[in-house]
Amino acid sequence: MRKNFSLVLALLLLIAAVPLLGACHTTAGAGEDLSSAGRAMTNSADKHAP
């Protein structure tokens, strides 16, 4: 049972990763995407800071 759960979980993670990996064709693109996400989180945190 545990082996089946692990297999299903791994397949779901791979399926979920396909659109993310397809969005950036290069390492530089991946870095830009991560940087953009980091800026968005920082801006949101700054806006909601007390």
PyMOL Python script that loads the backbone (N, CA, C, O; Angstrom):
from pymol import cmd

cmd.read_pdbstr("""\
ATOM      1  N   MET A   1       0.824  -1.184   0.000  1.00  0.00           N
ATOM      2  CA  MET A   1       0.000   0.000   0.000  1.00  0.00           C
ATOM      3  C   MET A   1       0.869   1.249   0.000  1.00  0.00           C
ATOM      4  O   MET A   1       0.602   2.187  -0.751  1.00  0.00           O
ATOM      5  N   ARG A   2       1.904   1.273   0.830  1.00  0.00           N
ATOM      6  CA  ARG A   2       2.786   2.434   0.917  1.00  0.00           C
ATOM      7  C   ARG A   2       3.535   2.640  -0.396  1.00  0.00           C
ATOM      8  O   ARG A   2       3.761   3.777  -0.810  1.00  0.00           O
ATOM      9  N   LYS A   3       3.920   1.546  -1.052  1.00  0.00           N
ATOM     10  CA  LYS A   3       4.638   1.647  -2.320  1.00  0.00           C
ATOM     11  C   LYS A   3       3.736   2.259  -3.388  1.00  0.00           C
ATOM     12  O   LYS A   3       4.183   3.082  -4.186  1.00  0.00           O
ATOM     13  N   ASN A   4       2.464   1.858  -3.401  1.00  0.00           N
ATOM     14  CA  ASN A   4       1.516   2.417  -4.362  1.00  0.00           C
ATOM     15  C   ASN A   4       1.321   3.911  -4.116  1.00  0.00           C
ATOM     16  O   ASN A   4       1.275   4.696  -5.063  1.00  0.00           O
ATOM     17  N   PHE A   5       1.207   4.302  -2.859  1.00  0.00           N
ATOM     18  CA  PHE A   5       1.036   5.710  -2.519  1.00  0.00           C
ATOM     19  C   PHE A   5       2.239   6.516  -2.986  1.00  0.00           C
ATOM     20  O   PHE A   5       2.078   7.600  -3.546  1.00  0.00           O
ATOM     21  N   SER A   6       3.428   6.005  -2.764  1.00  0.00           N
ATOM     22  CA  SER A   6       4.649   6.700  -3.179  1.00  0.00           C
ATOM     23  C   SER A   6       4.709   6.847  -4.695  1.00  0.00           C
ATOM     24  O   SER A   6       5.121   7.889  -5.205  1.00  0.00           O
ATOM     25  N   LEU A   7       4.304   5.817  -5.406  1.00  0.00           N
ATOM     26  CA  LEU A   7       4.309   5.854  -6.862  1.00  0.00           C
ATOM     27  C   LEU A   7       3.305   6.887  -7.376  1.00  0.00           C
ATOM     28  O   LEU A   7       3.616   7.665  -8.278  1.00  0.00           O
ATOM     29  N   VAL A   8       2.119   6.891  -6.808  1.00  0.00           N
ATOM     30  CA  VAL A   8       1.100   7.859  -7.216  1.00  0.00           C
ATOM     31  C   VAL A   8       1.555   9.275  -6.903  1.00  0.00           C
ATOM     32  O   VAL A   8       1.370  10.176  -7.722  1.00  0.00           O
ATOM     33  N   LEU A   9       2.136   9.483  -5.754  1.00  0.00           N
ATOM     34  CA  LEU A   9       2.630  10.803  -5.370  1.00  0.00           C
ATOM     35  C   LEU A   9       3.725  11.273  -6.320  1.00  0.00           C
ATOM     36  O   LEU A   9       3.720  12.428  -6.745  1.00  0.00           O
ATOM     37  N   ALA A  10       4.653  10.402  -6.654  1.00  0.00           N
ATOM     38  CA  ALA A  10       5.728  10.757  -7.578  1.00  0.00           C
ATOM     39  C   ALA A  10       5.176  11.111  -8.951  1.00  0.00           C
ATOM     40  O   ALA A  10       5.636  12.071  -9.570  1.00  0.00           O
ATOM     41  N   LEU A  11       4.203  10.357  -9.435  1.00  0.00           N
ATOM     42  CA  LEU A  11       3.604  10.656 -10.730  1.00  0.00           C
ATOM     43  C   LEU A  11       2.873  11.992 -10.715  1.00  0.00           C
ATOM     44  O   LEU A  11       2.959  12.754 -11.678  1.00  0.00           O
ATOM     45  N   LEU A  12       2.161  12.283  -9.639  1.00  0.00           N
ATOM     46  CA  LEU A  12       1.466  13.564  -9.536  1.00  0.00           C
ATOM     47  C   LEU A  12       2.443  14.730  -9.510  1.00  0.00           C
ATOM     48  O   LEU A  12       2.191  15.766 -10.126  1.00  0.00           O
ATOM     49  N   LEU A  13       3.553  14.570  -8.805  1.00  0.00           N
ATOM     50  CA  LEU A  13       4.566  15.621  -8.763  1.00  0.00           C
ATOM     51  C   LEU A  13       5.189  15.853 -10.134  1.00  0.00           C
ATOM     52  O   LEU A  13       5.436  16.994 -10.523  1.00  0.00           O
ATOM     53  N   LEU A  14       5.442  14.781 -10.858  1.00  0.00           N
ATOM     54  CA  LEU A  14       5.998  14.920 -12.207  1.00  0.00           C
ATOM     55  C   LEU A  14       5.005  15.614 -13.133  1.00  0.00           C
ATOM     56  O   LEU A  14       5.386  16.488 -13.912  1.00  0.00           O
ATOM     57  N   ILE A  15       3.753  15.235 -13.050  1.00  0.00           N
ATOM     58  CA  ILE A  15       2.728  15.855 -13.887  1.00  0.00           C
ATOM     59  C   ILE A  15       2.594  17.340 -13.554  1.00  0.00           C
ATOM     60  O   ILE A  15       2.431  18.167 -14.451  1.00  0.00           O
ATOM     61  N   ALA A  16       2.662  17.675 -12.276  1.00  0.00           N
ATOM     62  CA  ALA A  16       2.552  19.068 -11.856  1.00  0.00           C
ATOM     63  C   ALA A  16       3.762  19.880 -12.304  1.00  0.00           C
ATOM     64  O   ALA A  16       3.635  21.080 -12.544  1.00  0.00           O
ATOM     65  N   ALA A  17       4.923  19.260 -12.421  1.00  0.00           N
ATOM     66  CA  ALA A  17       6.138  19.974 -12.777  1.00  0.00           C
ATOM     67  C   ALA A  17       6.242  20.260 -14.274  1.00  0.00           C
ATOM     68  O   ALA A  17       6.986  21.155 -14.674  1.00  0.00           O
ATOM     69  N   VAL A  18       5.520  19.526 -15.097  1.00  0.00           N
ATOM     70  CA  VAL A  18       5.633  19.693 -16.554  1.00  0.00           C
ATOM     71  C   VAL A  18       5.339  21.127 -16.997  1.00  0.00           C
ATOM     72  O   VAL A  18       6.144  21.692 -17.738  1.00  0.00           O
ATOM     73  N   PRO A  19       4.236  21.743 -16.584  1.00  0.00           N
ATOM     74  CA  PRO A  19       4.000  23.124 -17.036  1.00  0.00           C
ATOM     75  C   PRO A  19       5.059  24.106 -16.528  1.00  0.00           C
ATOM     76  O   PRO A  19       5.415  25.056 -17.224  1.00  0.00           O
ATOM     77  N   LEU A  20       5.550  23.875 -15.335  1.00  0.00           N
ATOM     78  CA  LEU A  20       6.580  24.766 -14.794  1.00  0.00           C
ATOM     79  C   LEU A  20       7.873  24.651 -15.581  1.00  0.00           C
ATOM     80  O   LEU A  20       8.527  25.655 -15.864  1.00  0.00           O
ATOM     81  N   LEU A  21       8.239  23.436 -15.931  1.00  0.00           N
ATOM     82  CA  LEU A  21       9.473  23.235 -16.674  1.00  0.00           C
ATOM     83  C   LEU A  21       9.329  23.670 -18.129  1.00  0.00           C
ATOM     84  O   LEU A  21      10.295  24.127 -18.741  1.00  0.00           O
ATOM     85  N   GLY A  22       8.148  23.533 -18.675  1.00  0.00           N
ATOM     86  CA  GLY A  22       7.919  23.946 -20.049  1.00  0.00           C
ATOM     87  C   GLY A  22       7.883  25.456 -20.209  1.00  0.00           C
ATOM     88  O   GLY A  22       8.061  25.962 -21.317  1.00  0.00           O
ATOM     89  N   ALA A  23       7.655  26.186 -19.125  1.00  0.00           N
ATOM     90  CA  ALA A  23       7.556  27.630 -19.198  1.00  0.00           C
ATOM     91  C   ALA A  23       8.921  28.285 -19.360  1.00  0.00           C
ATOM     92  O   ALA A  23       9.002  29.384 -19.909  1.00  0.00           O
ATOM     93  N   CYS A  24       9.972  27.662 -18.910  1.00  0.00           N
ATOM     94  CA  CYS A  24      11.295  28.264 -19.037  1.00  0.00           C
ATOM     95  C   CYS A  24      12.178  27.319 -19.832  1.00  0.00           C
ATOM     96  O   CYS A  24      12.421  26.180 -19.434  1.00  0.00           O
ATOM     97  N   HIS A  25      12.646  27.813 -20.954  1.00  0.00           N
ATOM     98  CA  HIS A  25      13.418  26.960 -21.858  1.00  0.00           C
ATOM     99  C   HIS A  25      14.906  26.962 -21.546  1.00  0.00           C
ATOM    100  O   HIS A  25      15.653  26.144 -22.083  1.00  0.00           O
ATOM    101  N   THR A  26      15.336  27.857 -20.702  1.00  0.00           N
ATOM    102  CA  THR A  26      16.756  27.927 -20.388  1.00  0.00           C
ATOM    103  C   THR A  26      16.951  28.083 -18.886  1.00  0.00           C
ATOM    104  O   THR A  26      16.002  28.350 -18.149  1.00  0.00           O
ATOM    105  N   THR A  27      18.156  27.920 -18.456  1.00  0.00           N
ATOM    106  CA  THR A  27      18.478  28.136 -17.046  1.00  0.00           C
ATOM    107  C   THR A  27      18.272  29.597 -16.676  1.00  0.00           C
ATOM    108  O   THR A  27      17.819  29.907 -15.574  1.00  0.00           O
ATOM    109  N   ALA A  28      18.602  30.489 -17.595  1.00  0.00           N
ATOM    110  CA  ALA A  28      18.396  31.917 -17.345  1.00  0.00           C
ATOM    111  C   ALA A  28      16.913  32.212 -17.181  1.00  0.00           C
ATOM    112  O   ALA A  28      16.530  33.016 -16.331  1.00  0.00           O
ATOM    113  N   GLY A  29      16.081  31.571 -17.985  1.00  0.00           N
ATOM    114  CA  GLY A  29      14.638  31.756 -17.876  1.00  0.00           C
ATOM    115  C   GLY A  29      14.120  31.278 -16.534  1.00  0.00           C
ATOM    116  O   GLY A  29      13.248  31.912 -15.939  1.00  0.00           O
ATOM    117  N   ALA A  30      14.643  30.179 -16.061  1.00  0.00           N
ATOM    118  CA  ALA A  30      14.239  29.660 -14.758  1.00  0.00           C
ATOM    119  C   ALA A  30      14.649  30.631 -13.656  1.00  0.00           C
ATOM    120  O   ALA A  30      13.890  30.863 -12.715  1.00  0.00           O
ATOM    121  N   GLY A  31      15.841  31.193 -13.772  1.00  0.00           N
ATOM    122  CA  GLY A  31      16.307  32.171 -12.794  1.00  0.00           C
ATOM    123  C   GLY A  31      15.452  33.423 -12.796  1.00  0.00           C
ATOM    124  O   GLY A  31      15.165  33.982 -11.738  1.00  0.00           O
ATOM    125  N   GLU A  32      15.044  33.866 -13.974  1.00  0.00           N
ATOM    126  CA  GLU A  32      14.176  35.042 -14.069  1.00  0.00           C
ATOM    127  C   GLU A  32      12.817  34.761 -13.438  1.00  0.00           C
ATOM    128  O   GLU A  32      12.264  35.612 -12.743  1.00  0.00           O
ATOM    129  N   ASP A  33      12.285  33.575 -13.678  1.00  0.00           N
ATOM    130  CA  ASP A  33      10.995  33.210 -13.096  1.00  0.00           C
ATOM    131  C   ASP A  33      11.071  33.188 -11.571  1.00  0.00           C
ATOM    132  O   ASP A  33      10.180  33.706 -10.898  1.00  0.00           O
ATOM    133  N   LEU A  34      12.124  32.597 -11.028  1.00  0.00           N
ATOM    134  CA  LEU A  34      12.287  32.533  -9.578  1.00  0.00           C
ATOM    135  C   LEU A  34      12.493  33.934  -8.993  1.00  0.00           C
ATOM    136  O   LEU A  34      11.968  34.256  -7.927  1.00  0.00           O
ATOM    137  N   SER A  35      13.252  34.747  -9.696  1.00  0.00           N
ATOM    138  CA  SER A  35      13.493  36.111  -9.235  1.00  0.00           C
ATOM    139  C   SER A  35      12.204  36.916  -9.220  1.00  0.00           C
ATOM    140  O   SER A  35      11.950  37.679  -8.288  1.00  0.00           O
ATOM    141  N   SER A  36      11.396  36.745 -10.249  1.00  0.00           N
ATOM    142  CA  SER A  36      10.114  37.445 -10.329  1.00  0.00           C
ATOM    143  C   SER A  36       9.188  37.023  -9.196  1.00  0.00           C
ATOM    144  O   SER A  36       8.511  37.857  -8.595  1.00  0.00           O
ATOM    145  N   ALA A  37       9.162  35.743  -8.913  1.00  0.00           N
ATOM    146  CA  ALA A  37       8.331  35.247  -7.813  1.00  0.00           C
ATOM    147  C   ALA A  37       8.822  35.791  -6.475  1.00  0.00           C
ATOM    148  O   ALA A  37       8.013  36.130  -5.611  1.00  0.00           O
ATOM    149  N   GLY A  38      10.119  35.877  -6.298  1.00  0.00           N
ATOM    150  CA  GLY A  38      10.688  36.424  -5.064  1.00  0.00           C
ATOM    151  C   GLY A  38      10.348  37.891  -4.892  1.00  0.00           C
ATOM    152  O   GLY A  38      10.026  38.332  -3.789  1.00  0.00           O
ATOM    153  N   ARG A  39      10.417  38.659  -5.989  1.00  0.00           N
ATOM    154  CA  ARG A  39      10.055  40.083  -5.919  1.00  0.00           C
ATOM    155  C   ARG A  39       8.583  40.244  -5.562  1.00  0.00           C
ATOM    156  O   ARG A  39       8.230  41.111  -4.762  1.00  0.00           O
ATOM    157  N   ALA A  40       7.730  39.422  -6.145  1.00  0.00           N
ATOM    158  CA  ALA A  40       6.297  39.507  -5.852  1.00  0.00           C
ATOM    159  C   ALA A  40       6.027  39.220  -4.378  1.00  0.00           C
ATOM    160  O   ALA A  40       5.210  39.897  -3.755  1.00  0.00           O
ATOM    161  N   MET A  41       6.706  38.225  -3.820  1.00  0.00           N
ATOM    162  CA  MET A  41       6.518  37.893  -2.414  1.00  0.00           C
ATOM    163  C   MET A  41       7.033  39.021  -1.521  1.00  0.00           C
ATOM    164  O   MET A  41       6.402  39.356  -0.518  1.00  0.00           O
ATOM    165  N   THR A  42       8.167  39.600  -1.879  1.00  0.00           N
ATOM    166  CA  THR A  42       8.724  40.697  -1.099  1.00  0.00           C
ATOM    167  C   THR A  42       7.802  41.905  -1.130  1.00  0.00           C
ATOM    168  O   THR A  42       7.547  42.522  -0.095  1.00  0.00           O
ATOM    169  N   ASN A  43       7.300  42.246  -2.312  1.00  0.00           N
ATOM    170  CA  ASN A  43       6.396  43.386  -2.439  1.00  0.00           C
ATOM    171  C   ASN A  43       5.117  43.162  -1.614  1.00  0.00           C
ATOM    172  O   ASN A  43       4.625  44.078  -0.955  1.00  0.00           O
ATOM    173  N   SER A  44       4.600  41.952  -1.662  1.00  0.00           N
ATOM    174  CA  SER A  44       3.384  41.634  -0.889  1.00  0.00           C
ATOM    175  C   SER A  44       3.665  41.751   0.603  1.00  0.00           C
ATOM    176  O   SER A  44       2.851  42.293   1.351  1.00  0.00           O
ATOM    177  N   ALA A  45       4.802  41.250   1.032  1.00  0.00           N
ATOM    178  CA  ALA A  45       5.151  41.333   2.457  1.00  0.00           C
ATOM    179  C   ALA A  45       5.314  42.787   2.893  1.00  0.00           C
ATOM    180  O   ALA A  45       4.895  43.164   3.987  1.00  0.00           O
ATOM    181  N   ASP A  46       5.928  43.602   2.030  1.00  0.00           N
ATOM    182  CA  ASP A  46       6.109  45.016   2.354  1.00  0.00           C
ATOM    183  C   ASP A  46       4.772  45.743   2.461  1.00  0.00           C
ATOM    184  O   ASP A  46       4.594  46.594   3.332  1.00  0.00           O
ATOM    185  N   LYS A  47       3.832  45.409   1.576  1.00  0.00           N
ATOM    186  CA  LYS A  47       2.523  46.045   1.588  1.00  0.00           C
ATOM    187  C   LYS A  47       1.716  45.685   2.836  1.00  0.00           C
ATOM    188  O   LYS A  47       0.943  46.498   3.344  1.00  0.00           O
ATOM    189  N   HIS A  48       1.907  44.459   3.321  1.00  0.00           N
ATOM    190  CA  HIS A  48       1.108  43.978   4.432  1.00  0.00           C
ATOM    191  C   HIS A  48       1.823  44.041   5.784  1.00  0.00           C
ATOM    192  O   HIS A  48       1.342  43.495   6.777  1.00  0.00           O
ATOM    193  N   ALA A  49       2.963  44.704   5.807  1.00  0.00           N
ATOM    194  CA  ALA A  49       3.714  44.835   7.059  1.00  0.00           C
ATOM    195  C   ALA A  49       2.999  45.852   7.954  1.00  0.00           C
ATOM    196  O   ALA A  49       2.477  46.854   7.466  1.00  0.00           O
ATOM    197  N   PRO A  50       2.978  45.593   9.254  1.00  0.00           N
ATOM    198  CA  PRO A  50       2.317  46.542  10.166  1.00  0.00           C
ATOM    199  C   PRO A  50       3.080  47.846  10.314  1.00  0.00           C
ATOM    200  O   PRO A  50       2.645  48.736  11.046  1.00  0.00           O
TER     201      PRO A  50
END
""", "prot")
cmd.dss("prot")
cmd.show_as("cartoon", "prot")
cmd.util.cbc("prot")
cmd.orient("prot")
